[in-house]
Each structure stands twice: as C-alpha cells, then as structure tokens.
Amino acid sequence: MSHETVDGEEEARVMRSRRIARSEDHLPFMPFGLVPLVGLGLLFLIALGPFAFGVQGATKRAVTEALAANGVDWAKTSVSGQSVTITGDAPSGAEAHKARLIAKRAASGTPFGLARPATRVTVPQGPYGSQPEPDETEAATPPPVTPLQGVTDIAVAAPSWTFTLTHGILTLNGTMPDQETKDAVVRHAFNKIYPPRITGVNDYLDIAGLEAPEGYVQVAMRGVNTIAQCDTGQAGFERGRFNLRCELPDTEADAVRREAVASMPLGTVGRIDILPHDAVISCEAELTDLLKDARIEFDSSSAVIDASSNALLDAVAAAVKTCPGTLRIEGHTDSTGPEDENEVLSRNRALAVRNALVAREVDPERLIAEGYGASRPVAGNTTPEGRARNRRIEIRVVRASE
C-alpha cells in the first residue's frame, strides 16, 4: 500500500469524525429555520387581537347608534366580529325587518371614509318567522306620493318660480309662462320698492312660451305681495304648491299669514312659515336657557339618550310647540376622535333627539336634524371642561334667509 493511499484514508476518517462531532454538538438546521416563522406568527396574532376587537366594537357602536337614532327602542344588540344579533320584543314583522335594514346600513368611520361594518344581521322571528321578508329593494322604495287635494295636472305642470327678499333686494327667479305674464309680475315687483324694506329688484325670470293657466297671474302676484311685507324671506310656487317663509315684525304677522293661506285660484297652499321677530327671539332664548342649565345626556360615545334626560326632553318639547316655523336640532361633539366619526355621532344624536320630541307629539314636519361634529366649538378642546361644553345639542329656528 502506498503512502498516498494511507494518507487519503486517514484524511477521510478525520472528516467523518468532524461531521459526527458537529452533529453531536449542534441541532440540525430545521428547528432554527422555523424560529422566524414562529415569531412572525406570534406578531400576527398579537396584531390581530386589537384589530378584531376594534372592528367588533365599531360594528356594535354603529348599529346601536343607528337603531337609537331611528327610534327602534325595543332592540338589543350583541355582536360577534361583524355579525350582529338583534333581540327584543319586535312589535311586528315589519318592525323587525326595519331593524335589520337599519343595522345593515349603519355607517362607521374608517381611515378611508364611512363604511358599513355589519356583514350579517339576525333579527327576532317570533310569530313572523313564517312570513316571507320583503325584498330590501322594495323596502327601501318610498311609498307613492298621494296627490294633493285641489292640485290639478295643470297646476303641477305650471312654470315654477321663487321670489327672495334679502338685504333689501327682491330677486325674481324661475319661469313665467309668457312675456305678458312676466311683464305684469316684474312691473308689480318694481312698484313694491319702498326703502328701507325694498331698495331694488333683480329680474332673472325666463319665459316658457306657454299659455298662462287660469289663476296663474294671481298666484304670482300673491308671491310678490306677501314677500314684499317681509324683512327677509322667500315665496315660491312649485308643482302646484304655494310656499312662504317670512321674517317680519310681530304686529304684521297675522295679516301676512291670512293672505298667504287664503284659498288659491290655482294649486294649493303648501308650507307657510311666518316668523315674527319677537316670537323667534323668545323661542330661541327659552331653548338656550333649557339646554344651558341642563344637558341632554347620552351613553358614552353613542346616540342612546340616557333616561335621566326624560324630564328635560319633556320641557324642550313643550317649548318647541310654542315656537314658530321649522326648527333645526344641531348635534355637536368635541374634537376627540376622527372627524368623520364625530360627524356621524353628532348627526345620530340630533336624530335621536328629534325622535324623542316626535314621541312627545311635536309635529315631525317641523323638525330637521343636522350633525356638525367638532366644526363649531364654543370652548377650547384642550381641557375636560371645554370638551364637555362642546359636546352639546342646540335647537334653533330655521330662519327665512337660510
């Protein structure tokens, strides 16, 4: 045997010995390769927990607020992820279905805008389970409009117009049937110039090229006559209805109201809001005092009115019934939280107050609800006291100039 062969065998034995020693001293590669994967998995689970609970909380909050804002006070909600279960004593199958639609359409703020978090909604079946639920599209379709008594097809098709008085300028917008009718109306408007109430007339009327329906000129003249007695306001004729919003001194209110609601030679009388100055000031002062000394309380971060506010709502409803015209319920929040969520919350709270007043026999046609979020603070948002003042409900008369 040559020395080269012996040396080669010896070297091979040494290499095998090293491999055996290494395998005895070190673990194989596989467990070490899995460590980063296990770490990533743990990080994913840690991040998934708050995200899942955050989505679930947003879903519950959005659905609860939407149900409360729409007056569904019988419903109780439980949420698992984005699946919502509504329990409670539904008055009817229609009410249960209404609750389901409200929950499915409830909106919640996200970094990318509003979204509907509820993906599945279950409602009480009770005795209504055997009846087929109405299709969502059908349920969302409003009922047909009932024709107004006294409004003929001719009146509905008649050209519409809007006469506005603000800062002493009477502005005529819309369409007249023919040139003769337009000339008569514009001439009559210029004859109403009497400073300081009316200092000028802007004529923006178009001509439709039609024959004026019988009684049309008289209705247009009523518009000029009534608006000319207002300090500010708007008279209009559309789809056969005459409407008027008018701010004026208290002593002149009754005469203008009588003229506005008199029987119509064409069409019918629509919404007439006469706003005497003193009555508006008195109404808003009383509501401000009520809502300044005591606040309408809501559950934390929700639109559910606390039962402790029932007595205050009774007093607000009584005050609103004595107010003139249409009232706007305004919801406001502090600046804590995302802007879009604050807007949704403030609007839902305003809607909840509107529903509470309607339940106290205030005419729903006289109430509108708006949410302004944190855009109209009355105090700084840097202190707890300031933020508390900014979380508020205000009620104001919709002015004729708006």
C-alpha positions as CSV (number, residue, x, y, z in Angstrom):
1,M,0.0,0.0,0.0
2,S,1.4,3.3,-1.0
3,H,1.8,6.2,1.4
4,E,-0.7,8.3,-0.7
5,T,-3.4,5.7,-0.2
6,V,-2.8,5.6,3.6
7,D,-2.8,9.4,3.8
8,G,-6.1,9.6,1.8
9,E,-7.9,7.1,4.1
10,E,-6.6,8.9,7.2
11,E,-8.0,12.2,5.9
12,A,-11.4,10.7,5.1
13,R,-11.6,9.3,8.7
14,V,-10.8,12.7,10.1
15,M,-13.5,14.4,8.1
16,R,-16.1,11.7,9.2
17,S,-15.1,12.3,12.8
18,R,-15.6,16.0,12.4
19,R,-19.1,15.6,10.9
20,I,-20.0,13.2,13.7
21,A,-18.7,15.6,16.4
22,R,-20.6,18.5,14.8
23,S,-23.8,16.6,14.7
24,E,-23.4,15.7,18.3
25,D,-22.7,19.3,19.4
26,H,-25.3,21.1,17.2
27,L,-29.0,20.7,16.4
28,P,-29.9,20.3,12.7
29,F,-31.0,23.3,10.6
30,M,-34.8,22.7,10.6
31,P,-35.7,23.9,14.1
32,F,-33.6,27.1,13.7
33,G,-35.3,27.8,10.3
34,L,-38.7,27.7,11.9
35,V,-37.9,30.3,14.6
36,P,-38.5,33.3,12.3
37,L,-41.8,31.8,11.1
38,V,-43.0,31.2,14.6
39,G,-42.0,34.8,15.6
40,L,-44.0,36.2,12.6
41,G,-47.0,34.1,13.6
42,L,-46.9,35.4,17.1
43,L,-46.7,39.0,15.9
44,F,-49.6,38.4,13.6
45,L,-51.8,37.0,16.4
46,I,-50.8,40.0,18.7
47,A,-51.8,42.5,16.0
48,L,-55.0,40.6,15.0
49,G,-56.4,40.7,18.5
50,P,-56.8,44.5,18.8
51,F,-57.9,44.8,15.2
52,A,-60.6,42.2,15.6
53,F,-61.9,43.7,18.8
54,G,-61.7,47.2,17.2
55,V,-63.9,46.1,14.3
56,Q,-66.3,44.4,16.6
57,G,-66.6,47.5,18.8
58,A,-67.1,49.7,15.8
59,T,-69.8,47.4,14.5
60,K,-71.7,47.4,17.8
61,R,-71.4,51.1,18.2
62,A,-72.6,51.9,14.7
63,V,-75.6,49.6,14.8
64,T,-76.6,50.7,18.3
65,E,-76.5,54.4,17.4
66,A,-78.3,53.8,14.1
67,L,-81.1,51.9,15.8
68,A,-81.5,54.6,18.5
69,A,-81.4,57.4,16.0
70,N,-84.3,55.8,14.1
71,G,-86.4,55.2,17.2
72,V,-86.0,51.5,17.4
73,D,-86.1,51.4,21.2
74,W,-87.1,47.8,21.6
75,A,-84.0,46.3,20.1
76,K,-81.0,45.0,22.0
77,T,-77.8,44.1,20.1
78,S,-75.0,41.6,20.5
79,V,-72.0,41.4,18.1
80,S,-69.5,38.7,17.2
81,G,-67.0,40.1,14.8
82,Q,-69.1,41.7,12.1
83,S,-72.2,39.5,12.7
84,V,-75.0,41.3,14.6
85,T,-77.8,39.6,16.5
86,I,-80.8,41.8,17.4
87,T,-83.0,40.6,20.3
88,G,-86.1,42.1,22.0
89,D,-89.8,42.2,21.5
90,A,-90.4,43.4,18.0
91,P,-93.9,45.0,17.6
92,S,-94.3,43.3,14.2
93,G,-92.6,41.5,11.5
94,A,-92.3,44.8,9.6
95,E,-90.6,46.4,12.6
96,A,-88.1,43.5,12.9
97,H,-87.3,43.8,9.2
98,K,-86.9,47.6,9.6
99,A,-84.4,47.0,12.4
100,R,-82.4,44.6,10.1
101,L,-82.2,47.1,7.3
102,I,-81.1,49.9,9.7
103,A,-78.4,47.7,11.2
104,K,-77.1,46.6,7.8
105,R,-76.9,50.2,6.6
106,A,-75.4,51.6,9.8
107,A,-72.2,53.5,8.9
108,S,-69.0,53.8,10.9
109,G,-66.0,56.0,10.2
110,T,-62.7,54.4,8.9
111,P,-59.4,56.0,7.8
112,F,-60.8,55.7,4.3
113,G,-64.2,57.2,4.9
114,L,-67.6,55.8,6.0
115,A,-68.2,52.1,5.7
116,R,-70.9,49.6,6.7
117,P,-69.3,47.2,9.2
118,A,-72.2,44.8,9.8
119,T,-72.0,41.9,7.3
120,R,-74.7,39.7,8.7
121,V,-77.8,40.7,10.8
122,T,-80.2,38.3,12.6
123,V,-83.5,39.7,13.9
124,P,-86.2,38.2,16.1
125,Q,-88.5,35.9,14.2
126,G,-91.3,35.4,16.8
127,P,-94.7,34.8,15.2
128,Y,-93.5,36.4,12.0
129,G,-91.0,33.7,11.0
130,S,-93.4,32.0,8.6
131,Q,-94.0,35.2,6.6
132,P,-91.5,36.0,3.8
133,E,-89.4,39.0,4.5
134,P,-89.9,41.8,2.0
135,D,-87.1,42.4,-0.5
136,E,-84.6,45.0,0.6
137,T,-85.0,46.9,-2.6
138,E,-88.8,47.0,-2.2
139,A,-88.5,48.0,1.4
140,A,-86.2,50.9,0.5
141,T,-88.6,52.2,-2.1
142,P,-90.7,55.1,-0.7
143,P,-94.5,54.7,-1.0
144,P,-96.1,56.5,-3.9
145,V,-96.9,60.2,-3.2
146,T,-100.6,60.8,-2.7
147,P,-101.9,63.6,-4.9
148,L,-102.7,66.8,-3.1
149,Q,-106.3,67.7,-2.9
150,G,-107.1,70.6,-5.2
151,V,-103.8,70.3,-7.2
152,T,-104.7,69.6,-10.8
153,D,-102.4,68.3,-13.5
154,I,-102.4,71.8,-15.0
155,A,-101.2,73.3,-11.7
156,V,-98.5,70.7,-11.3
157,A,-97.2,71.4,-14.8
158,A,-97.4,75.2,-14.4
159,P,-94.0,77.0,-14.6
160,S,-92.4,77.4,-11.1
161,W,-90.8,80.5,-9.6
162,T,-89.0,81.7,-6.4
163,F,-89.1,85.3,-5.1
164,T,-86.4,86.0,-2.5
165,L,-86.0,89.1,-0.3
166,T,-82.7,89.7,1.4
167,H,-80.8,92.8,2.4
168,G,-83.5,94.9,0.8
169,I,-83.2,93.3,-2.7
170,L,-86.2,91.5,-4.2
171,T,-84.9,88.8,-6.6
172,L,-87.2,87.1,-9.1
173,N,-86.0,83.6,-10.2
174,G,-87.8,81.0,-12.2
175,T,-90.0,80.9,-15.2
176,M,-93.1,82.7,-16.4
177,P,-95.5,81.2,-19.0
178,D,-95.3,84.1,-21.4
179,Q,-93.9,87.6,-21.9
180,E,-97.2,89.3,-20.9
181,T,-97.3,87.5,-17.5
182,K,-93.6,88.3,-16.9
183,D,-94.1,92.0,-17.7
184,A,-97.0,92.2,-15.3
185,V,-95.2,90.4,-12.4
186,V,-91.9,92.4,-12.9
187,R,-93.8,95.7,-13.0
188,H,-95.7,94.8,-9.9
189,A,-92.4,94.0,-8.1
190,F,-90.9,97.3,-9.0
191,N,-94.0,99.0,-7.7
192,K,-93.2,97.5,-4.3
193,I,-89.9,99.3,-3.9
194,Y,-90.2,101.2,-0.7
195,P,-87.0,101.8,1.3
196,P,-85.7,100.6,3.6
197,R,-87.6,97.3,3.3
198,I,-87.2,97.0,-0.5
199,T,-84.5,99.1,-2.3
200,G,-84.3,97.3,-5.6
201,V,-85.4,94.4,-7.8
202,N,-83.3,91.8,-9.7
203,D,-85.2,90.2,-12.6
204,Y,-83.9,86.8,-13.6
205,L,-87.2,85.3,-14.9
206,D,-87.3,83.2,-18.0
207,I,-90.2,82.6,-20.4
208,A,-91.5,79.2,-21.2
209,G,-93.5,80.2,-24.2
210,L,-96.8,78.7,-22.9
211,E,-100.3,80.0,-22.3
212,A,-100.7,81.1,-18.7
213,P,-103.1,78.8,-16.9
214,E,-106.2,80.4,-15.4
215,G,-105.3,81.9,-11.9
216,Y,-101.5,81.8,-12.5
217,V,-101.1,85.5,-12.5
218,Q,-103.0,85.9,-9.3
219,V,-100.8,83.3,-7.6
220,A,-97.6,85.1,-8.8
221,M,-99.0,88.4,-7.5
222,R,-99.6,86.8,-4.1
223,G,-96.0,85.8,-4.1
224,V,-94.9,89.4,-4.7
225,N,-97.4,90.9,-2.2
226,T,-96.5,88.6,0.7
227,I,-92.7,88.6,0.3
228,A,-92.8,92.4,0.0
229,Q,-94.2,92.6,3.5
230,C,-91.3,90.5,5.0
231,D,-88.0,91.8,6.3
232,T,-86.4,88.8,4.7
233,G,-87.8,85.6,3.3
234,Q,-88.8,83.5,0.3
235,A,-92.0,82.9,-1.6
236,G,-92.3,80.1,-4.2
237,F,-94.6,78.1,-6.4
238,E,-93.7,74.6,-7.5
239,R,-95.7,71.6,-8.6
240,G,-98.9,73.4,-7.8
241,R,-98.0,74.4,-4.2
242,F,-97.5,77.9,-2.9
243,N,-94.9,78.2,-0.1
244,L,-93.7,81.1,2.1
245,R,-91.1,81.7,4.7
246,C,-91.2,85.2,6.1
247,E,-89.5,87.1,9.0
248,L,-91.3,90.2,9.9
249,P,-92.5,92.3,12.9
250,D,-95.0,90.6,15.2
251,T,-97.7,93.3,14.5
252,E,-97.7,92.4,10.8
253,A,-97.6,88.6,11.1
254,D,-101.3,87.9,11.3
255,A,-102.2,89.9,8.1
256,V,-99.4,88.2,6.1
257,R,-100.5,84.8,7.3
258,R,-104.1,85.4,6.3
259,E,-103.1,86.5,2.8
260,A,-100.7,83.5,2.4
261,V,-103.2,80.8,3.4
262,A,-106.2,82.2,1.6
263,S,-107.9,79.9,-1.0
264,M,-105.9,79.5,-4.2
265,P,-107.2,80.2,-7.7
266,L,-104.6,77.6,-9.0
267,G,-103.0,74.9,-7.0
268,T,-103.0,74.8,-3.2
269,V,-101.2,76.3,-0.2
270,G,-98.1,74.4,0.9
271,R,-95.8,75.2,3.8
272,I,-96.3,78.6,5.3
273,D,-93.7,79.7,7.9
274,I,-94.4,83.1,9.4
275,L,-91.6,84.0,11.8
276,P,-92.4,87.1,14.0
277,H,-89.2,88.6,15.3
278,D,-90.2,88.7,19.0
279,A,-91.5,85.1,18.9
280,V,-88.3,83.8,17.3
281,I,-86.1,85.6,19.8
282,S,-88.3,84.3,22.7
283,C,-88.3,80.8,21.4
284,E,-84.6,80.6,21.0
285,A,-83.9,82.2,24.3
286,E,-86.1,79.7,26.1
287,L,-84.5,76.7,24.4
288,T,-81.0,78.1,25.0
289,D,-81.7,78.5,28.7
290,L,-83.1,75.0,29.0
291,L,-80.2,73.4,27.2
292,K,-77.6,75.6,29.0
293,D,-78.7,74.8,32.6
294,A,-79.1,71.1,31.9
295,R,-77.7,68.8,29.1
296,I,-79.3,66.0,27.2
297,E,-77.2,63.1,28.3
298,F,-76.2,60.2,26.1
299,D,-74.5,56.9,26.8
300,S,-70.7,57.2,26.3
301,S,-69.7,57.5,22.6
302,S,-73.3,56.6,21.5
303,A,-76.6,58.2,20.4
304,V,-78.6,56.4,23.0
305,I,-80.3,59.1,25.2
306,D,-79.9,58.4,29.0
307,A,-83.2,58.0,30.8
308,S,-82.1,60.8,33.2
309,S,-82.9,63.3,30.4
310,N,-86.6,62.5,30.1
311,A,-87.7,65.4,32.2
312,L,-85.5,67.8,30.2
313,L,-86.9,66.4,26.9
314,D,-90.5,67.0,28.2
315,A,-89.6,70.6,28.9
316,V,-87.9,71.0,25.5
317,A,-90.9,69.5,23.7
318,A,-93.3,71.9,25.5
319,A,-91.1,74.9,24.4
320,V,-90.8,73.7,20.8
321,K,-94.5,73.5,20.5
322,T,-94.8,77.3,21.1
323,C,-92.1,78.2,18.6
324,P,-92.9,79.4,15.1
325,G,-91.8,77.8,11.9
326,T,-89.3,74.9,11.4
327,L,-86.7,74.1,14.0
328,R,-83.2,72.6,13.4
329,I,-81.8,70.2,16.0
330,E,-78.0,70.6,15.9
331,G,-75.6,67.9,17.2
332,H,-72.0,68.9,18.2
333,T,-69.0,67.0,19.6
334,D,-65.6,67.8,20.9
335,S,-62.5,67.2,18.7
336,T,-61.6,63.9,20.3
337,G,-61.6,61.1,17.7
338,P,-61.7,61.0,13.8
339,E,-63.6,63.8,12.1
340,D,-65.9,61.6,10.1
341,E,-66.9,59.6,13.2
342,N,-67.6,62.8,15.1
343,E,-69.9,63.9,12.3
344,V,-71.8,60.6,12.3
345,L,-72.1,60.6,16.1
346,S,-73.4,64.2,16.1
347,R,-75.9,63.6,13.4
348,N,-77.2,60.4,15.1
349,R,-77.6,62.2,18.4
350,A,-79.5,65.0,16.7
351,L,-81.8,62.4,15.1
352,A,-82.3,60.7,18.4
353,V,-83.4,64.0,20.0
354,R,-85.7,64.6,17.0
355,N,-87.3,61.2,17.5
356,A,-87.7,61.8,21.2
357,L,-89.5,65.1,20.5
358,V,-91.7,63.5,17.9
359,A,-92.6,60.8,20.5
360,R,-93.7,63.8,22.7
361,E,-96.2,64.9,20.0
362,V,-94.1,67.5,18.3
363,D,-95.0,67.7,14.5
364,P,-92.2,65.8,12.7
365,E,-92.7,68.2,9.7
366,R,-91.4,71.0,11.9
367,L,-88.1,69.3,12.9
368,I,-84.9,68.7,11.0
369,A,-81.7,67.2,12.4
370,E,-78.1,68.1,11.5
371,G,-74.7,67.0,12.8
372,Y,-71.8,69.3,12.7
373,G,-69.2,67.2,14.5
374,A,-66.4,69.3,16.1
375,S,-66.6,72.1,13.5
376,R,-68.4,74.6,15.7
377,P,-66.8,74.6,19.1
378,V,-68.0,77.1,21.8
379,A,-64.9,76.4,24.0
380,G,-61.4,75.1,23.7
381,N,-60.8,71.4,23.3
382,T,-57.6,71.4,25.5
383,T,-59.4,70.9,28.8
384,P,-62.0,68.4,30.1
385,E,-64.4,71.4,30.9
386,G,-64.0,72.8,27.3
387,R,-64.6,69.4,25.7
388,A,-67.7,68.9,27.9
389,R,-69.1,72.2,26.7
390,N,-68.6,71.4,23.1
391,R,-70.5,68.1,23.4
392,R,-74.0,69.6,23.2
393,I,-77.3,69.7,21.5
394,E,-78.7,73.1,20.3
395,I,-82.1,73.9,18.8
396,R,-82.7,76.9,16.6
397,V,-85.4,78.3,14.4
398,V,-84.7,77.9,10.7
399,R,-84.5,81.5,9.5
400,A,-86.3,82.7,6.4
401,S,-82.9,83.8,4.9
402,E,-81.5,80.3,5.1
